[in-house]
């Protein structure tokens, strides 16, 4: 297994970090709120460490687990510290009343992150179409992802599979906006009777 760095210390950072640690990965947390990150590291256990916010992450895969409004700024703050890394964007840019997105086709948060990241970093969209509670159950679930670099996507797929998930390649980075809409679709279905313990799944006909 490998070390996975997570930038953030909120609910999704906790959920992804806990699942990663449970499946044998070493987790590094990085957050502006060092005290919160240390408390979360203690909670996750299994050798979870806390890195300095803005320093070069230890992991080759770096998960951006912050709110969408701050994701690009975080990546810009890290700058060259992300050179050569696989940067995983998990954000959902919903508007205030969950009736739409604040992004447009060709201008997803993931593509904005890619523009802000070093040229040698490879950005992949993943995890955004899975409810946190479903992810926390640690059961098999389809995990959709998108990105332009084949090697980076293969590494992310391997990581997802190592967590007991079914990696589903949605295509190039232009599909990141479609995945953002998929996240919104899932919320809509959940709010209209299905509940928040559901997931999107590909089934053969």
C-alpha positions in Angstrom: 0.0 0.0 0.0 1.0 3.7 -0.1 0.8 7.0 1.6 -2.2 9.1 0.7 -2.1 12.9 1.5 -5.4 14.6 2.2 -5.7 18.4 2.3 -8.5 19.2 4.6 -9.8 18.1 8.0 -13.6 18.1 7.5 -16.1 15.3 7.1 -14.9 14.0 3.7 -11.3 14.1 4.8 -12.3 12.1 7.8 -14.3 9.6 5.8 -11.8 9.1 3.0 -8.9 9.0 5.5 -10.6 6.4 7.7 -11.4 4.1 4.7 -7.9 4.5 3.3 -6.3 3.6 6.7 -8.7 0.7 7.1 -7.5 -0.7 3.8 -3.8 -0.5 4.7 -2.8 2.9 3.4 -0.8 5.4 5.5 -2.7 8.7 5.6 -1.1 12.2 5.9 -3.5 15.1 6.8 -2.7 18.7 5.9 -5.0 21.5 7.1 -4.9 25.2 7.9 -6.4 24.1 11.3 -3.5 22.1 12.6 -5.3 21.3 15.9 -8.3 19.9 14.1 -6.0 17.9 11.8 -4.2 16.4 14.8 -7.5 15.5 16.5 -8.6 13.8 13.3 -5.3 11.9 12.9 -5.7 10.6 16.4 -9.3 9.5 15.6 -8.2 7.7 12.4 -5.1 6.1 14.0 -3.2 3.5 12.1 -0.1 5.7 11.9 -1.9 8.8 10.4 0.3 11.8 10.4 -0.1 15.6 10.1 1.9 17.5 7.6 2.5 21.3 7.4 -0.1 23.1 5.4 1.5 24.3 2.1 4.5 21.9 2.4 5.2 19.2 -0.2 2.8 16.3 0.5 4.3 12.9 1.2 1.8 11.0 -0.8 1.9 10.7 -4.6 -1.9 11.0 -4.5 -3.1 14.2 -3.0 -6.8 14.5 -2.2 -8.3 18.0 -2.2 -11.0 17.7 0.5 -12.0 21.3 1.0 -15.2 23.2 -0.1 -15.3 23.9 -3.8 -15.1 27.7 -3.2 -11.6 27.3 -1.7 -10.2 24.5 -3.7 -8.4 26.5 -6.4 -6.9 28.8 -3.9 -5.6 25.9 -1.9 -3.9 24.4 -5.0 -2.5 27.8 -5.9 -1.2 28.1 -2.3 0.6 24.8 -2.6 2.0 25.7 -6.0 5.2 23.8 -6.9 4.8 21.6 -3.8 2.3 19.7 -6.0 4.7 19.2 -8.9 4.6 15.6 -10.1 1.6 14.7 -7.8 -1.7 13.2 -8.7 -4.3 15.7 -7.5 -7.7 14.3 -6.8 -10.6 16.8 -6.8 -13.6 15.6 -4.8 -15.6 18.9 -4.8 -19.2 19.4 -5.7 -19.9 23.0 -6.8 -23.6 23.2 -5.9 -25.4 26.5 -5.7 -26.9 27.7 -2.5 -30.3 25.9 -2.8 -29.0 22.8 -4.5 -30.9 23.6 -7.7 -27.9 23.7 -10.0 -24.1 24.2 -10.2 -21.9 27.3 -10.1 -19.8 25.9 -12.9 -20.4 25.5 -16.6 -19.3 23.0 -19.2 -15.6 23.4 -19.9 -15.2 25.3 -16.6 -15.5 22.7 -13.9 -13.8 23.1 -10.6 -11.5 20.3 -11.6 -10.4 22.1 -14.8 -9.9 25.3 -12.7 -7.7 23.3 -10.4 -5.7 21.9 -13.3 -5.1 25.4 -14.6 -3.8 26.5 -11.2 -1.7 23.4 -10.5 1.9 22.9 -11.8 2.2 21.5 -15.3 3.6 18.3 -14.1 0.7 17.6 -11.7 -2.1 15.5 -13.0 -5.7 16.3 -11.9 -8.4 13.7 -11.6 -12.0 14.1 -10.5 -13.2 11.4 -8.1 -15.4 10.6 -5.0 -17.8 13.5 -5.7 -20.7 11.2 -6.7 -20.7 9.2 -3.5 -22.5 10.3 -0.4 -20.3 10.5 2.7 -22.4 8.1 4.7 -22.3 5.5 1.9 -18.5 5.9 1.6 -18.2 5.4 5.4 -20.0 2.1 5.3 -16.9 0.6 3.6 -19.0 -1.5 1.2 -18.4 -2.0 -2.6 -19.7 1.0 -4.5 -19.1 2.4 -8.0 -16.6 5.2 -8.0 -16.7 7.4 -11.1 -13.6 9.3 -12.1 -12.3 11.5 -15.0 -8.9 12.8 -16.1 -6.6 13.4 -19.0 -3.5 11.5 -18.0 -3.7 7.7 -18.5 -1.0 6.9 -15.9 -2.6 9.1 -13.3 -6.0 7.6 -13.9 -4.6 4.1 -13.6 -3.1 5.0 -10.3 -6.4 6.5 -9.0 -8.3 3.5 -10.3 -5.9 1.2 -8.4 -6.4 3.3 -5.3 -10.2 3.2 -5.6 -10.1 -0.6 -6.1 -7.8 -1.0 -3.1 -10.6 0.6 -1.0 -13.0 -2.1 -2.1 -14.7 0.1 -4.7 -15.4 -0.4 -8.4 -13.5 2.1 -10.4 -15.5 3.5 -13.3 -13.6 5.6 -15.9 -15.8 8.4 -17.2 -13.3 9.8 -19.7 -11.2 12.9 -20.0 -11.1 15.9 -17.8 -13.9 17.5 -19.9 -16.2 14.9 -18.2 -15.5 16.4 -14.8 -18.4 18.8 -15.2 -20.7 15.8 -16.1 -19.6 14.2 -12.8 -20.4 17.4 -11.0 -23.9 17.1 -12.4 -24.0 13.5 -11.5 -23.4 14.5 -7.9 -26.3 17.0 -8.1 -28.5 14.3 -9.7 -27.8 12.0 -6.8 -28.8 14.7 -4.3 -32.0 15.3 -6.2 -33.0 11.7 -6.2 -32.1 11.4 -2.6 -34.1 14.5 -1.6 -37.2 13.3 -3.5 -37.8 10.0 -1.7 -34.8 7.7 -2.2 -32.9 8.8 0.9 -29.2 9.5 1.3 -28.1 5.8 1.6 -28.1 5.4 -2.2 -25.4 5.4 -4.9 -25.0 5.5 -8.6 -24.1 2.2 -10.2 -23.4 0.8 -13.6 -25.2 -2.4 -14.3 -24.9 -4.6 -17.4 -28.1 -5.0 -19.4 
